[in-house]
């Protein structure tokens, strides 16, 4: 409820989405030094329009 003067007014429900991904999933073993699994890597490589570089170039 929202306090207005000396009375409370109810608030409508609000949808909240969990955008934290696997970081809050207790069944996932997270190593922040290793990063997340490359879930889209095969899809990106299959497009054939990307090139993997050995080092940072920009």
Secondary structure, DSSP 8 states (H G I E B T S, - for coil): -EEETTEEE-----------GGGG-TTS---TTT----TTHHHHHHHT-----SS---
